[in-house]
Amino acid sequence: MASEKRQTRPLTGIQKIAIERMWRLNELAETTAREHPSRARRYVQLIRGLSTRFRVPIPFAIRNRFCKTCENYWVDGVNVTRRVTNHTMNMNCKICKTLTRRRVKPQ
């Protein structure tokens, strides 16, 4: 029983559109993060709102690009410090001083 995968329900059409919009908002936040950090933060708020409203998880690649606490879009070396130690990526937000840890696969 422990080896069985969890059943997930298929995405509806609206949920697929919500994920497409999340990716587009991520692109917009990435291009404007250096010049307009407040605008990038607003894009992150919209991504989280779409996730909540349509009950869709935020894709992993997008989830690693912003702080969950202050919703600040991360730009490496400017407002986040990333370090990899023992198969763990430590991301330290320089705005709110929050430490986020993600597991990294060994190579």
C-alpha positions as CSV (number, residue, x, y, z in Angstrom):
1,M,0.0,0.0,0.0
2,A,2.8,2.5,0.8
3,S,4.2,2.3,-2.8
4,E,0.9,3.3,-4.4
5,K,0.7,6.8,-5.9
6,R,-1.9,9.2,-4.7
7,Q,-4.8,9.7,-7.0
8,T,-5.1,13.1,-8.5
9,R,-8.1,14.4,-10.4
10,P,-7.6,15.7,-13.9
11,L,-7.5,19.5,-14.5
12,T,-10.5,21.3,-15.9
13,G,-10.2,23.7,-18.8
14,I,-10.4,26.7,-16.4
15,Q,-7.6,25.3,-14.3
16,K,-5.4,24.8,-17.4
17,I,-6.0,28.4,-18.4
18,A,-5.1,29.5,-14.8
19,I,-1.7,27.6,-15.1
20,E,-1.0,29.3,-18.4
21,R,-1.7,32.7,-16.8
22,M,0.7,31.8,-13.9
23,W,3.5,31.1,-16.4
24,R,2.8,34.4,-18.2
25,L,2.8,36.4,-14.9
26,N,6.0,34.7,-14.0
27,E,7.6,35.9,-17.3
28,L,6.4,39.4,-16.6
29,A,7.7,39.4,-13.1
30,E,11.1,38.1,-14.2
31,T,11.5,40.9,-16.8
32,T,10.4,43.7,-14.4
33,A,11.9,42.5,-11.1
34,R,15.1,44.6,-11.3
35,E,13.5,48.0,-12.4
36,H,10.1,47.7,-10.7
37,P,10.2,45.3,-7.7
38,S,6.7,46.5,-6.5
39,R,5.2,45.5,-9.9
40,A,6.9,42.1,-9.7
41,R,5.5,41.7,-6.2
42,R,2.0,42.4,-7.6
43,Y,2.5,39.7,-10.3
44,V,3.4,37.3,-7.5
45,Q,0.2,38.2,-5.6
46,L,-1.8,37.5,-8.7
47,I,-0.1,34.1,-9.2
48,R,-1.0,33.2,-5.6
49,G,-4.5,34.4,-6.1
50,L,-5.0,32.3,-9.2
51,S,-3.7,29.3,-7.3
52,T,-6.2,29.8,-4.5
53,R,-9.2,30.7,-6.6
54,F,-9.0,27.8,-9.0
55,R,-7.5,25.3,-6.6
56,V,-4.4,24.7,-8.7
57,P,-0.9,24.2,-7.2
58,I,1.7,26.7,-8.3
59,P,4.2,24.9,-10.6
60,F,7.5,24.0,-8.8
61,A,9.6,26.2,-11.1
62,I,7.5,29.2,-10.3
63,R,7.3,28.4,-6.6
64,N,11.1,28.6,-6.2
65,R,11.2,32.1,-7.7
66,F,9.5,34.1,-4.9
67,C,9.4,34.4,-1.1
68,K,6.3,32.9,0.5
69,T,6.5,35.4,3.4
70,C,6.9,38.8,1.8
71,E,5.9,37.8,-1.8
72,N,9.0,39.4,-3.2
73,Y,10.2,38.1,-6.6
74,W,13.8,36.9,-6.1
75,V,16.6,38.1,-8.2
76,D,19.8,36.1,-7.5
77,G,22.4,38.2,-5.8
78,V,20.2,41.2,-5.3
79,N,17.5,40.2,-2.8
80,V,18.2,36.4,-2.3
81,T,21.2,34.3,-1.3
82,R,21.1,30.7,-2.6
83,R,23.4,28.0,-1.2
84,V,23.4,24.3,-1.8
85,T,24.7,22.0,1.0
86,N,24.1,18.3,1.5
87,H,21.3,18.0,-1.1
88,T,19.5,21.0,0.3
89,M,19.1,24.4,-1.3
90,N,18.9,27.2,1.3
91,M,17.3,30.4,0.0
92,N,17.7,33.4,2.3
93,C,15.5,36.4,1.5
94,K,17.3,39.6,2.1
95,I,14.1,41.6,2.4
96,C,12.3,39.7,5.2
97,K,15.2,37.5,6.4
98,T,13.2,34.3,5.9
99,L,15.1,31.1,5.2
100,T,13.5,28.7,2.8
101,R,14.8,25.2,2.3
102,R,14.2,22.9,-0.7
103,R,15.5,19.4,-1.3
104,V,17.8,19.0,-4.3
105,K,18.3,15.6,-6.0
106,P,21.9,14.3,-5.9
107,Q,23.7,14.1,-9.2
